Amino acid sequence: MDDELMTVEEIADRLKMHPESVRRWLREGSMLGVRISRAAGWRVERREVDRFLREGPRRKENERPD
């Protein structure tokens, strides 16, 4: 399901990354997600994780391409 919500831990496990890396991407806006609460953490749609894998981090509007 594309609209399935994933936790930071699930994403980190899938990407073989540390959960703090995923949290940093979310805080920076490189990956889009919703912070439910401080205790509950972030949720990210599976399609956003798939997009991140295909296209890489999102760019900020004023950031120039490499």
N, CA, C, O and CB atoms as a CASP TS submission, in Angstrom:
PFRMAT TS
TARGET T0000
AUTHOR 0000-0000-0000
METHOD Language model
MODEL 1
PARENT N/A
ATOM      1  N   MET     1       0.836  -1.184   0.000  1.00  0.00           N
ATOM      2  CA  MET     1       0.000   0.000   0.000  1.00  0.00           C
ATOM      3  C   MET     1       0.881   1.248   0.000  1.00  0.00           C
ATOM      4  O   MET     1       1.795   1.363   0.816  1.00  0.00           O
ATOM      5  CB  MET     1      -0.951  -0.002   1.216  1.00  0.00           C
ATOM      6  N   ASP     2       0.614   2.164  -0.896  1.00  0.00           N
ATOM      7  CA  ASP     2       1.396   3.384  -0.982  1.00  0.00           C
ATOM      8  C   ASP     2       1.164   4.320   0.186  1.00  0.00           C
ATOM      9  O   ASP     2       2.056   5.091   0.542  1.00  0.00           O
ATOM     10  CB  ASP     2       1.088   4.091  -2.252  1.00  0.00           C
ATOM     11  N   ASP     3      -0.013   4.271   0.791  1.00  0.00           N
ATOM     12  CA  ASP     3      -0.318   5.222   1.856  1.00  0.00           C
ATOM     13  C   ASP     3       0.011   4.682   3.248  1.00  0.00           C
ATOM     14  O   ASP     3      -0.348   5.292   4.255  1.00  0.00           O
ATOM     15  CB  ASP     3      -1.777   5.602   1.795  1.00  0.00           C
ATOM     16  N   GLU     4       0.688   3.549   3.301  1.00  0.00           N
ATOM     17  CA  GLU     4       1.093   2.986   4.587  1.00  0.00           C
ATOM     18  C   GLU     4       2.082   3.931   5.267  1.00  0.00           C
ATOM     19  O   GLU     4       2.983   4.463   4.619  1.00  0.00           O
ATOM     20  CB  GLU     4       1.719   1.575   4.403  1.00  0.00           C
ATOM     21  N   LEU     5       1.914   4.137   6.562  1.00  0.00           N
ATOM     22  CA  LEU     5       2.821   4.996   7.317  1.00  0.00           C
ATOM     23  C   LEU     5       3.913   4.149   7.957  1.00  0.00           C
ATOM     24  O   LEU     5       3.650   3.082   8.513  1.00  0.00           O
ATOM     25  CB  LEU     5       2.054   5.800   8.393  1.00  0.00           C
ATOM     26  N   MET     6       5.139   4.646   7.867  1.00  0.00           N
ATOM     27  CA  MET     6       6.289   3.940   8.415  1.00  0.00           C
ATOM     28  C   MET     6       6.902   4.764   9.543  1.00  0.00           C
ATOM     29  O   MET     6       6.853   5.994   9.520  1.00  0.00           O
ATOM     30  CB  MET     6       7.339   3.653   7.311  1.00  0.00           C
ATOM     31  N   THR     7       7.473   4.085  10.521  1.00  0.00           N
ATOM     32  CA  THR     7       8.179   4.752  11.606  1.00  0.00           C
ATOM     33  C   THR     7       9.635   4.978  11.189  1.00  0.00           C
ATOM     34  O   THR     7      10.116   4.411  10.208  1.00  0.00           O
ATOM     35  CB  THR     7       8.099   3.917  12.920  1.00  0.00           C
ATOM     36  N   VAL     8      10.308   5.811  11.951  1.00  0.00           N
ATOM     37  CA  VAL     8      11.739   6.059  11.705  1.00  0.00           C
ATOM     38  C   VAL     8      12.514   4.747  11.778  1.00  0.00           C
ATOM     39  O   VAL     8      13.387   4.489  10.948  1.00  0.00           O
ATOM     40  CB  VAL     8      12.310   7.080  12.730  1.00  0.00           C
ATOM     41  N   GLU     9      12.200   3.936  12.753  1.00  0.00           N
ATOM     42  CA  GLU     9      12.912   2.672  12.922  1.00  0.00           C
ATOM     43  C   GLU     9      12.699   1.741  11.733  1.00  0.00           C
ATOM     44  O   GLU     9      13.638   1.079  11.292  1.00  0.00           O
ATOM     45  CB  GLU     9      12.464   1.984  14.203  1.00  0.00           C
ATOM     46  N   GLU    10      11.472   1.683  11.209  1.00  0.00           N
ATOM     47  CA  GLU    10      11.189   0.843  10.044  1.00  0.00           C
ATOM     48  C   GLU    10      11.962   1.333   8.815  1.00  0.00           C
ATOM     49  O   GLU    10      12.506   0.537   8.049  1.00  0.00           O
ATOM     50  CB  GLU    10       9.676   0.828   9.748  1.00  0.00           C
ATOM     51  N   ILE    11      11.999   2.648   8.645  1.00  0.00           N
ATOM     52  CA  ILE    11      12.729   3.220   7.507  1.00  0.00           C
ATOM     53  C   ILE    11      14.222   2.936   7.648  1.00  0.00           C
ATOM     54  O   ILE    11      14.870   2.512   6.691  1.00  0.00           O
ATOM     55  CB  ILE    11      12.478   4.750   7.404  1.00  0.00           C
ATOM     56  N   ALA    12      14.764   3.168   8.835  1.00  0.00           N
ATOM     57  CA  ALA    12      16.187   2.934   9.072  1.00  0.00           C
ATOM     58  C   ALA    12      16.543   1.470   8.817  1.00  0.00           C
ATOM     59  O   ALA    12      17.585   1.181   8.228  1.00  0.00           O
ATOM     60  CB  ALA    12      16.565   3.332  10.510  1.00  0.00           C
ATOM     61  N   ASP    13      15.703   0.560   9.248  1.00  0.00           N
ATOM     62  CA  ASP    13      15.942  -0.862   9.018  1.00  0.00           C
ATOM     63  C   ASP    13      15.929  -1.178   7.529  1.00  0.00           C
ATOM     64  O   ASP    13      16.781  -1.921   7.041  1.00  0.00           O
ATOM     65  CB  ASP    13      14.893  -1.708   9.748  1.00  0.00           C
ATOM     66  N   ARG    14      14.974  -0.620   6.813  1.00  0.00           N
ATOM     67  CA  ARG    14      14.866  -0.864   5.374  1.00  0.00           C
ATOM     68  C   ARG    14      16.076  -0.326   4.624  1.00  0.00           C
ATOM     69  O   ARG    14      16.560  -0.957   3.684  1.00  0.00           O
ATOM     70  CB  ARG    14      13.591  -0.231   4.823  1.00  0.00           C
ATOM     71  N   LEU    15      16.567   0.848   5.043  1.00  0.00           N
ATOM     72  CA  LEU    15      17.685   1.489   4.352  1.00  0.00           C
ATOM     73  C   LEU    15      19.046   1.078   4.918  1.00  0.00           C
ATOM     74  O   LEU    15      20.088   1.491   4.407  1.00  0.00           O
ATOM     75  CB  LEU    15      17.537   2.993   4.429  1.00  0.00           C
ATOM     76  N   LYS    16      19.028   0.261   5.978  1.00  0.00           N
ATOM     77  CA  LYS    16      20.266  -0.154   6.644  1.00  0.00           C
ATOM     78  C   LYS    16      21.054   1.074   7.104  1.00  0.00           C
ATOM     79  O   LYS    16      22.263   1.176   6.896  1.00  0.00           O
ATOM     80  CB  LYS    16      21.130  -1.028   5.698  1.00  0.00           C
ATOM     81  N   MET    17      20.326   2.006   7.739  1.00  0.00           N
ATOM     82  CA  MET    17      20.898   3.257   8.230  1.00  0.00           C
ATOM     83  C   MET    17      20.597   3.380   9.719  1.00  0.00           C
ATOM     84  O   MET    17      19.782   2.638  10.266  1.00  0.00           O
ATOM     85  CB  MET    17      20.336   4.484   7.444  1.00  0.00           C
ATOM     86  N   HIS    18      21.264   4.321  10.356  1.00  0.00           N
ATOM     87  CA  HIS    18      20.981   4.612  11.758  1.00  0.00           C
ATOM     88  C   HIS    18      19.710   5.454  11.825  1.00  0.00           C
ATOM     89  O   HIS    18      19.529   6.338  10.987  1.00  0.00           O
ATOM     90  CB  HIS    18      22.184   5.350  12.442  1.00  0.00           C
ATOM     91  N   PRO    19      18.829   5.216  12.784  1.00  0.00           N
ATOM     92  CA  PRO    19      17.593   5.999  12.894  1.00  0.00           C
ATOM     93  C   PRO    19      17.831   7.509  12.988  1.00  0.00           C
ATOM     94  O   PRO    19      17.010   8.289  12.505  1.00  0.00           O
ATOM     95  CB  PRO    19      16.816   5.545  14.103  1.00  0.00           C
ATOM     96  N   GLU    20      18.931   7.928  13.595  1.00  0.00           N
ATOM     97  CA  GLU    20      19.193   9.366  13.711  1.00  0.00           C
ATOM     98  C   GLU    20      19.436  10.001  12.335  1.00  0.00           C
ATOM     99  O   GLU    20      19.133  11.179  12.144  1.00  0.00           O
ATOM    100  CB  GLU    20      20.406   9.613  14.628  1.00  0.00           C
ATOM    101  N   SER    21      19.973   9.246  11.387  1.00  0.00           N
ATOM    102  CA  SER    21      20.126   9.760  10.015  1.00  0.00           C
ATOM    103  C   SER    21      18.766  10.063   9.406  1.00  0.00           C
ATOM    104  O   SER    21      18.584  11.096   8.761  1.00  0.00           O
ATOM    105  CB  SER    21      20.889   8.746   9.131  1.00  0.00           C
ATOM    106  N   VAL    22      17.817   9.168   9.612  1.00  0.00           N
ATOM    107  CA  VAL    22      16.456   9.364   9.100  1.00  0.00           C
ATOM    108  C   VAL    22      15.820  10.581   9.777  1.00  0.00           C
ATOM    109  O   VAL    22      15.186  11.400   9.113  1.00  0.00           O
ATOM    110  CB  VAL    22      15.587   8.089   9.335  1.00  0.00           C
ATOM    111  N   ARG    23      15.986  10.697  11.081  1.00  0.00           N
ATOM    112  CA  ARG    23      15.433  11.861  11.799  1.00  0.00           C
ATOM    113  C   ARG    23      16.037  13.162  11.280  1.00  0.00           C
ATOM    114  O   ARG    23      15.330  14.160  11.140  1.00  0.00           O
ATOM    115  CB  ARG    23      15.688  11.733  13.315  1.00  0.00           C
ATOM    116  N   ARG    24      17.324  13.160  10.998  1.00  0.00           N
ATOM    117  CA  ARG    24      17.976  14.359  10.464  1.00  0.00           C
ATOM    118  C   ARG    24      17.385  14.740   9.110  1.00  0.00           C
ATOM    119  O   ARG    24      17.118  15.917   8.866  1.00  0.00           O
ATOM    120  CB  ARG    24      19.493  14.136  10.337  1.00  0.00           C
ATOM    121  N   TRP    25      17.176  13.762   8.225  1.00  0.00           N
ATOM    122  CA  TRP    25      16.563  14.042   6.911  1.00  0.00           C
ATOM    123  C   TRP    25      15.178  14.648   7.091  1.00  0.00           C
ATOM    124  O   TRP    25      14.796  15.565   6.363  1.00  0.00           O
ATOM    125  CB  TRP    25      16.469  12.748   6.059  1.00  0.00           C
ATOM    126  N   LEU    26      14.433  14.138   8.055  1.00  0.00           N
ATOM    127  CA  LEU    26      13.090  14.659   8.307  1.00  0.00           C
ATOM    128  C   LEU    26      13.150  16.089   8.840  1.00  0.00           C
ATOM    129  O   LEU    26      12.398  16.949   8.381  1.00  0.00           O
ATOM    130  CB  LEU    26      12.342  13.757   9.299  1.00  0.00           C
ATOM    131  N   ARG    27      14.027  16.351   9.792  1.00  0.00           N
ATOM    132  CA  ARG    27      14.157  17.708  10.341  1.00  0.00           C
ATOM    133  C   ARG    27      14.598  18.705   9.265  1.00  0.00           C
ATOM    134  O   ARG    27      14.130  19.844   9.242  1.00  0.00           O
ATOM    135  CB  ARG    27      15.162  17.716  11.507  1.00  0.00           C
ATOM    136  N   GLU    28      15.498  18.276   8.377  1.00  0.00           N
ATOM    137  CA  GLU    28      16.027  19.144   7.319  1.00  0.00           C
ATOM    138  C   GLU    28      15.029  19.352   6.183  1.00  0.00           C
ATOM    139  O   GLU    28      15.159  20.299   5.407  1.00  0.00           O
ATOM    140  CB  GLU    28      17.314  18.558   6.762  1.00  0.00           C
ATOM    141  N   GLY    29      14.033  18.471   6.083  1.00  0.00           N
ATOM    142  CA  GLY    29      13.091  18.544   4.973  1.00  0.00           C
ATOM    143  C   GLY    29      13.538  17.760   3.753  1.00  0.00           C
ATOM    144  O   GLY    29      12.915  17.850   2.695  1.00  0.00           O
ATOM    145  N   SER    30      14.620  16.986   3.888  1.00  0.00           N
ATOM    146  CA  SER    30      15.097  16.155   2.779  1.00  0.00           C
ATOM    147  C   SER    30      14.135  15.009   2.492  1.00  0.00           C
ATOM    148  O   SER    30      14.057  14.511   1.369  1.00  0.00           O
ATOM    149  CB  SER    30      16.490  15.601   3.090  1.00  0.00           C
ATOM    150  N   MET    31      13.409  14.602   3.519  1.00  0.00           N
ATOM    151  CA  MET    31      12.369  13.574   3.424  1.00  0.00           C
ATOM    152  C   MET    31      11.151  14.169   4.125  1.00  0.00           C
ATOM    153  O   MET    31      11.277  14.768   5.192  1.00  0.00           O
ATOM    154  CB  MET    31      12.823  12.177   4.082  1.00  0.00           C
ATOM    155  N   LEU    32       9.987  14.006   3.533  1.00  0.00           N
ATOM    156  CA  LEU    32       8.776  14.571   4.109  1.00  0.00           C
ATOM    157  C   LEU    32       8.094  13.569   5.036  1.00  0.00           C
ATOM    158  O   LEU    32       7.962  12.388   4.716  1.00  0.00           O
ATOM    159  CB  LEU    32       7.815  15.008   3.005  1.00  0.00           C
ATOM    160  N   GLY    33       7.674  14.061   6.165  1.00  0.00           N
ATOM    161  CA  GLY    33       6.970  13.236   7.137  1.00  0.00           C
ATOM    162  C   GLY    33       6.204  14.121   8.101  1.00  0.00           C
ATOM    163  O   GLY    33       6.240  15.348   8.005  1.00  0.00           O
ATOM    164  N   VAL    34       5.517  13.486   9.025  1.00  0.00           N
ATOM    165  CA  VAL    34       4.724  14.194  10.021  1.00  0.00           C
ATOM    166  C   VAL    34       5.217  13.765  11.396  1.00  0.00           C
ATOM    167  O   VAL    34       5.340  12.574  11.681  1.00  0.00           O
ATOM    168  CB  VAL    34       3.192  13.908   9.849  1.00  0.00           C
ATOM    169  N   ARG    35       5.494  14.741  12.236  1.00  0.00           N
ATOM    170  CA  ARG    35       5.882  14.424  13.611  1.00  0.00           C
ATOM    171  C   ARG    35       4.608  14.373  14.448  1.00  0.00           C
ATOM    172  O   ARG    35       3.968  15.399  14.681  1.00  0.00           O
ATOM    173  CB  ARG    35       6.905  15.482  14.186  1.00  0.00           C
ATOM    174  N   ILE    36       4.250  13.194  14.891  1.00  0.00           N
ATOM    175  CA  ILE    36       3.022  12.982  15.647  1.00  0.00           C
ATOM    176  C   ILE    36       3.121  13.664  17.007  1.00  0.00           C
ATOM    177  O   ILE    36       2.239  14.434  17.387  1.00  0.00           O
ATOM    178  CB  ILE    36       2.738  11.476  15.816  1.00  0.00           C
ATOM    179  N   SER    37       4.175  13.385  17.724  1.00  0.00           N
ATOM    180  CA  SER    37       4.467  14.019  19.009  1.00  0.00           C
ATOM    181  C   SER    37       5.909  13.672  19.348  1.00  0.00           C
ATOM    182  O   SER    37       6.546  12.854  18.685  1.00  0.00           O
ATOM    183  CB  SER    37       3.468  13.545  20.146  1.00  0.00           C
ATOM    184  N   ARG    38       6.401  14.311  20.390  1.00  0.00           N
ATOM    185  CA  ARG    38       7.782  14.017  20.799  1.00  0.00           C
ATOM    186  C   ARG    38       7.917  12.540  21.190  1.00  0.00           C
ATOM    187  O   ARG    38       8.909  11.893  20.853  1.00  0.00           O
ATOM    188  CB  ARG    38       8.208  14.931  21.984  1.00  0.00           C
ATOM    189  N   ALA    39       6.932  12.021  21.891  1.00  0.00           N
ATOM    190  CA  ALA    39       6.990  10.627  22.344  1.00  0.00           C
ATOM    191  C   ALA    39       6.722   9.637  21.211  1.00  0.00           C
ATOM    192  O   ALA    39       7.387   8.605  21.118  1.00  0.00           O
ATOM    193  CB  ALA    39       5.986  10.404  23.465  1.00  0.00           C
ATOM    194  N   ALA    40       5.753   9.947  20.352  1.00  0.00           N
ATOM    195  CA  ALA    40       5.369   9.016  19.281  1.00  0.00           C
ATOM    196  C   ALA    40       6.310   9.094  18.087  1.00  0.00           C
ATOM    197  O   ALA    40       6.435   8.129  17.333  1.00  0.00           O
ATOM    198  CB  ALA    40       3.947   9.299  18.826  1.00  0.00           C
ATOM    199  N   GLY    41       6.971  10.235  17.908  1.00  0.00           N
ATOM    200  CA  GLY    41       7.941  10.360  16.823  1.00  0.00           C
ATOM    201  C   GLY    41       7.305  10.686  15.482  1.00  0.00           C
ATOM    202  O   GLY    41       6.193  11.207  15.403  1.00  0.00           O
ATOM    203  N   TRP    42       8.044  10.364  14.439  1.00  0.00           N
ATOM    204  CA  TRP    42       7.672  10.693  13.058  1.00  0.00           C
ATOM    205  C   TRP    42       6.952   9.537  12.384  1.00  0.00           C
ATOM    206  O   TRP    42       7.116   8.374  12.753  1.00  0.00           O
ATOM    207  CB  TRP    42       8.909  11.072  12.249  1.00  0.00           C
ATOM    208  N   ARG    43       6.131   9.895  11.363  1.00  0.00           N
ATOM    209  CA  ARG    43       5.537   8.915  10.460  1.00  0.00           C
ATOM    210  C   ARG    43       5.757   9.422   9.043  1.00  0.00           C
ATOM    211  O   ARG    43       5.628  10.615   8.766  1.00  0.00           O
ATOM    212  CB  ARG    43       4.004   8.692  10.762  1.00  0.00           C
ATOM    213  N   VAL    44       6.094   8.493   8.149  1.00  0.00           N
ATOM    214  CA  VAL    44       6.394   8.834   6.761  1.00  0.00           C
ATOM    215  C   VAL    44       5.624   7.870   5.866  1.00  0.00           C
ATOM    216  O   VAL    44       5.599   6.665   6.117  1.00  0.00           O
ATOM    217  CB  VAL    44       7.939   8.770   6.473  1.00  0.00           C
ATOM    218  N   GLU    45       4.999   8.406   4.825  1.00  0.00           N
ATOM    219  CA  GLU    45       4.305   7.541   3.874  1.00  0.00           C
ATOM    220  C   GLU    45       5.324   6.694   3.119  1.00  0.00           C
ATOM    221  O   GLU    45       6.407   7.164   2.767  1.00  0.00           O
ATOM    222  CB  GLU    45       3.448   8.377   2.886  1.00  0.00           C
ATOM    223  N   ARG    46       4.961   5.454   2.881  1.00  0.00           N
ATOM    224  CA  ARG    46       5.856   4.534   2.162  1.00  0.00           C
ATOM    225  C   ARG    46       6.241   5.115   0.795  1.00  0.00           C
ATOM    226  O   ARG    46       7.377   4.941   0.354  1.00  0.00           O
ATOM    227  CB  ARG    46       5.180   3.147   1.983  1.00  0.00           C
ATOM    228  N   ARG    47       5.319   5.794   0.127  1.00  0.00           N
ATOM    229  CA  ARG    47       5.643   6.344  -1.192  1.00  0.00           C
ATOM    230  C   ARG    47       6.713   7.429  -1.101  1.00  0.00           C
ATOM    231  O   ARG    47       7.464   7.619  -2.057  1.00  0.00           O
ATOM    232  CB  ARG    47       4.387   6.909  -1.852  1.00  0.00           C
ATOM    233  N   GLU    48       6.806   8.151   0.027  1.00  0.00           N
ATOM    234  CA  GLU    48       7.868   9.133   0.218  1.00  0.00           C
ATOM    235  C   GLU    48       9.214   8.436   0.392  1.00  0.00           C
ATOM    236  O   GLU    48      10.231   8.914  -0.111  1.00  0.00           O
ATOM    237  CB  GLU    48       7.567  10.026   1.433  1.00  0.00           C
ATOM    238  N   VAL    49       9.225   7.317   1.098  1.00  0.00           N
ATOM    239  CA  VAL    49      10.462   6.538   1.244  1.00  0.00           C
ATOM    240  C   VAL    49      10.899   6.022  -0.127  1.00  0.00           C
ATOM    241  O   VAL    49      12.080   6.086  -0.468  1.00  0.00           O
ATOM    242  CB  VAL    49      10.262   5.349   2.242  1.00  0.00           C
ATOM    243  N   ASP    50       9.953   5.512  -0.911  1.00  0.00           N
ATOM    244  CA  ASP    50      10.267   5.037  -2.263  1.00  0.00           C
ATOM    245  C   ASP    50      10.794   6.176  -3.133  1.00  0.00           C
ATOM    246  O   ASP    50      11.737   5.981  -3.901  1.00  0.00           O
ATOM    247  CB  ASP    50       9.023   4.407  -2.915  1.00  0.00           C
ATOM    248  N   ARG    51      10.192   7.366  -3.020  1.00  0.00           N
ATOM    249  CA  ARG    51      10.653   8.526  -3.772  1.00  0.00           C
ATOM    250  C   ARG    51      12.080   8.892  -3.362  1.00  0.00           C
ATOM    251  O   ARG    51      12.921   9.192  -4.209  1.00  0.00           O
ATOM    252  CB  ARG    51       9.706   9.723  -3.555  1.00  0.00           C
ATOM    253  N   PHE    52      12.342   8.865  -2.058  1.00  0.00           N
ATOM    254  CA  PHE    52      13.668   9.178  -1.545  1.00  0.00           C
ATOM    255  C   PHE    52      14.702   8.218  -2.115  1.00  0.00           C
ATOM    256  O   PHE    52      15.804   8.636  -2.470  1.00  0.00           O
ATOM    257  CB  PHE    52      13.679   9.127  -0.016  1.00  0.00           C
ATOM    258  N   LEU    53      14.365   6.952  -2.205  1.00  0.00           N
ATOM    259  CA  LEU    53      15.288   5.957  -2.756  1.00  0.00           C
ATOM    260  C   LEU    53      15.544   6.184  -4.241  1.00  0.00           C
ATOM    261  O   LEU    53      16.665   5.997  -4.713  1.00  0.00           O
ATOM    262  CB  LEU    53      14.739   4.552  -2.538  1.00  0.00           C
ATOM    263  N   ARG    54      14.515   6.587  -4.976  1.00  0.00           N
ATOM    264  CA  ARG    54      14.657   6.831  -6.421  1.00  0.00           C
ATOM    265  C   ARG    54      15.393   8.132  -6.727  1.00  0.00           C
ATOM    266  O   ARG    54      16.298   8.165  -7.560  1.00  0.00           O
ATOM    267  CB  ARG    54      13.288   6.860  -7.081  1.00  0.00           C
ATOM    268  N   GLU    55      14.990   9.213  -6.036  1.00  0.00           N
ATOM    269  CA  GLU    55      15.413  10.561  -6.414  1.00  0.00           C
ATOM    270  C   GLU    55      16.409  11.202  -5.460  1.00  0.00           C
ATOM    271  O   GLU    55      17.055  12.187  -5.816  1.00  0.00           O
ATOM    272  CB  GLU    55      14.224  11.434  -6.521  1.00  0.00           C
ATOM    273  N   GLY    56      16.544  10.662  -4.258  1.00  0.00           N
ATOM    274  CA  GLY    56      17.439  11.253  -3.273  1.00  0.00           C
ATOM    275  C   GLY    56      16.745  12.343  -2.474  1.00  0.00           C
ATOM    276  O   GLY    56      15.530  12.519  -2.565  1.00  0.00           O
ATOM    277  N   PRO    57      17.529  13.073  -1.692  1.00  0.00           N
ATOM    278  CA  PRO    57      16.963  14.105  -0.817  1.00  0.00           C
ATOM    279  C   PRO    57      16.264  15.208  -1.602  1.00  0.00           C
ATOM    280  O   PRO    57      16.677  15.562  -2.706  1.00  0.00           O
ATOM    281  CB  PRO    57      18.053  14.711   0.048  1.00  0.00           C
ATOM    282  N   ARG    58      15.208  15.738  -1.016  1.00  0.00           N
ATOM    283  CA  ARG    58      14.533  16.899  -1.606  1.00  0.00           C
ATOM    284  C   ARG    58      15.435  18.102  -1.469  1.00  0.00           C
ATOM    285  O   ARG    58      16.190  18.214  -0.503  1.00  0.00           O
ATOM    286  CB  ARG    58      13.156  17.163  -0.930  1.00  0.00           C
ATOM    287  N   ARG    59      15.361  19.001  -2.429  1.00  0.00           N
ATOM    288  CA  ARG    59      16.143  20.235  -2.376  1.00  0.00           C
ATOM    289  C   ARG    59      15.274  21.359  -1.860  1.00  0.00           C
ATOM    290  O   ARG    59      14.065  21.393  -2.091  1.00  0.00           O
ATOM    291  CB  ARG    59      16.721  20.590  -3.761  1.00  0.00           C
ATOM    292  N   LYS    60      15.901  22.264  -1.166  1.00  0.00           N
ATOM    293  CA  LYS    60      15.203  23.471  -0.741  1.00  0.00           C
ATOM    294  C   LYS    60      15.031  24.370  -1.959  1.00  0.00           C
ATOM    295  O   LYS    60      15.812  24.291  -2.908  1.00  0.00           O
ATOM    296  CB  LYS    60      15.979  24.209   0.404  1.00  0.00           C
ATOM    297  N   GLU    61      14.018  25.218  -1.936  1.00  0.00           N
ATOM    298  CA  GLU    61      13.709  26.056  -3.092  1.00  0.00           C
ATOM    299  C   GLU    61      14.878  26.921  -3.537  1.00  0.00           C
ATOM    300  O   GLU    61      15.087  27.089  -4.738  1.00  0.00           O
ATOM    301  CB  GLU    61      12.537  26.932  -2.783  1.00  0.00           C
ATOM    302  N   ASN    62      15.648  27.476  -2.600  1.00  0.00           N
ATOM    303  CA  ASN    62      16.749  28.347  -2.978  1.00  0.00           C
ATOM    304  C   ASN    62      18.075  27.610  -3.186  1.00  0.00           C
ATOM    305  O   ASN    62      19.099  28.243  -3.444  1.00  0.00           O
ATOM    306  CB  ASN    62      16.926  29.398  -1.933  1.00  0.00           C
ATOM    307  N   GLU    63      18.062  26.295  -3.076  1.00  0.00           N
ATOM    308  CA  GLU    63      19.266  25.496  -3.258  1.00  0.00           C
ATOM    309  C   GLU    63      19.468  25.199  -4.724  1.00  0.00           C
ATOM    310  O   GLU    63      18.547  24.750  -5.406  1.00  0.00           O
ATOM    311  CB  GLU    63      19.189  24.197  -2.455  1.00  0.00           C
ATOM    312  N   ARG    64      20.671  25.447  -5.214  1.00  0.00           N
ATOM    313  CA  ARG    64      20.973  25.198  -6.626  1.00  0.00           C
ATOM    314  C   ARG    64      21.364  23.741  -6.829  1.00  0.00           C
ATOM    315  O   ARG    64      21.966  23.126  -5.949  1.00  0.00           O
ATOM    316  CB  ARG    64      22.102  26.131  -7.119  1.00  0.00           C
ATOM    317  N   PRO    65      21.017  23.183  -8.005  1.00  0.00           N
ATOM    318  CA  PRO    65      21.430  21.811  -8.299  1.00  0.00           C
ATOM    319  C   PRO    65      22.950  21.729  -8.435  1.00  0.00           C
ATOM    320  O   PRO    65      23.606  22.722  -8.747  1.00  0.00           O
ATOM    321  CB  PRO    65      20.748  21.303  -9.587  1.00  0.00           C
ATOM    322  N   ASP    66      23.500  20.542  -8.201  1.00  0.00           N
ATOM    323  CA  ASP    66      24.958  20.346  -8.311  1.00  0.00           C
ATOM    324  C   ASP    66      25.446  20.505  -9.726  1.00  0.00           C
ATOM    325  O   ASP    66      26.642  20.372  -9.985  1.00  0.00           O
ATOM    326  CB  ASP    66      25.351  18.978  -7.798  1.00  0.00           C
TER
END
